Amino acid sequence: MALGIMSIWRMEELVKRIARLEIHLNKLVTHKFTLEHCSKAYARIVIGKCGKVAAVFDEKVK
């Protein structure tokens, strides 16, 4: 199981590729959690009951 944590320089390259390839992340993210609920997010990742999980800083979680 990989949690997808990466260094800043790799994250920068990932963001550039996402922009270049015009990947729409809103179609990939299946769940959003606030930082207060990160433990719930990791639990979903571990049991495999999600696609991609995003920690949300500046928008409301639906």
LOGU-837273 format. One record per atom (N, C-alpha, C, CB): x, z, y; residue in one letter. Coordinates in steps of 0.1 Angstrom, whole numbers, plus 2048, in hexadecimal, padded with zeros to 3 digits. Glycine has a CB too. Example, Ala and Ser with C-alpha at 12.3 -4.5 7.8 and 13.67 -1.06 7.14 Angstrom:
<sites>
88484E7C7A 87B84E7D3A 88484E7DFA 87185A7D3A 8808477EAS 8898477F5S 88184F800S 88D8397FAS 
</sites>
This chain:
<sites>
8098007F4M 800800800M 80980080CM 7F680C800M 8067F7816A 80E7F7822A 8047FA82EA 8147E9824A 809803837L 800807842L 8027FE84EL 803815846L 80C7F584EG 80E7EC859G 8147F1865G 8017E685CG 81C7FC864I 823801870I 8307FA871I 82581186EI 8327F687EM 83F7EE880M 8457F288DM 83B7DF880M 8517EE88FS 8597F189BS 8547E88A7S 8687EE899S 8577ED8B3I 8527E78BFI 8577D88C0I 8587EE8CBI 8637D58BCW 8687C78BDW 8607BE8B4W 8777C68BBW 85D7C38A8R 8557BB89FR 8477B98A4R 8557C1890R 8417C48AAM 8347C38AFM 8337B88BAM 82F7D18B5M 83E7B88C3E 83E7AE8CDE 83E7A08C7E 84B7B08D6E 84579D8BDE 8457908B6E 83878D8B0E 8507908ABE 8317978AAL 8247968A4L 81A7928AFL 8207A289DL 81A7988BAV 8117958C5V 8137878CAV 81379F8D1V 8207828CBK 8237748CFK 81D76A8C5K 8327728D1K 81F76D8B8R 8197648AER 80A7648AER 81E7698A0R 80476F8B0I 7F57708B0I 7F07678BCI 7F077E8B2I 7F77688C7A 7F37608D3A 7F67518D1A 7FB7658E0A 80174E8CBR 8057408C9R 7FC7398BFR 81373F8C4R 7F87418B4L 7EF73B8AAL 7E073C8ADL 7F274289DL 7DD7438B8E 7D07458BDE 7C774C8B2E 7C97378C0E 7CD7568ADI 7C675F8A3I 7BC7688AAI 7D076789AI 7B07688A6H 7A67718ADH 7A577E8A5H 79876A8AEH 7AB7888ABL 7AC7958A4L 79E79B8A2L 7B479F8ABL 7957988ABN 78779E8A9N 78079A89CN 77E79A8B5N 78578F896K 78078A88AK 78779187EK 78177B888K 793797880L 79A79D876L 7987AC874L 7A979A878L 7967B3880V 7947C1880V 7867C587BV 7977C788EV 7867CD870T 7797D086AT 7747DE86FT 77A7D085BT 77E7E7873H 77A7F4878H 7827F8884H 77D7FE86CH 77C7FF88DK 784805899K 782814899K 77E7FE8A6K 78C81B89CF 78C82989DF 79382E8AAF 793830891F 78E8388B0T 79683E8BBT 7A28468B6T 78D8478C4T 7AB84A8BEL 7B68518BAL 7B285F8B3L 7C08548C5L 7A78648B8E 7A28718B3E 79E8708A5E 7978768BBE 79B8648A0H 796861893H 7A085988AH 78985A893H 7AD85A88DC 7B7853886C 7B7857877C 7C485588CC 7B4864874S 7B5868866S 7AA86185ES 7B2877865S 79E85E864K 79485685DK 79984885BK 787856866K 7A0842865A 7A5835864A 7AF834858A 7AC830871A 7B883D858Y 7C283D84DY 7BB83F83FY 7CD84884FY 7B184783FA 7AA849832A 7A483C82DA 79F853834A 79E834837R 798827833R 7A381D82ER 79182083FR 7AF81E834I 7BA815830I 7BE819822I 7C681683AI 7C082581FV 7C582A812V 7BC826807V 7C7839813V 7AE828809I 7A58257FEI 7A18167FEI 79982D800I 7A680E807G 7A4800807G 7967FB80BG 7A77FB7FAG 78F803813K 781800817K 7817FA825K 77980D816K 78A7F1827C 78A7EB835C 7937DE834C 78F7F4840C 7927D683FG 79B7CB840G 7A77D0849G 7947BF847G 7A67CE856K 7B07D385FK 7AA7DE867K 7B67C8868K 7B17E986AV 7AC7F4872V 7B47F487FV 7AE80186BV 7AD7F688AA 7B37F7898A 7B180489EA 7AE7EC8A1A 7BC80A8A4A 7BA8168ADA 7B78118BAA 7C781F8ADA 7AC8168C0V 7A78108CDV 7AA81A8D8V 79880E8CCV 7B18168E3F 7B481E8EEF 7AB81E8F9F 7C281B8F2F 7A68128FDD 79F810909D 792809908D 7A8808912D 78C80A8FDE 77E8048FBE 77680E8F3E 77E7F68F6E 76980C8F4K 7608158ECK 7608108DDK 7528158F2K 75F8198D4V 75E8168C6V 7508158C2V 7668208BDV 74C80A8BBK 73E8088B8K 73C80C8AAK 73A7F98BAK 
</sites>
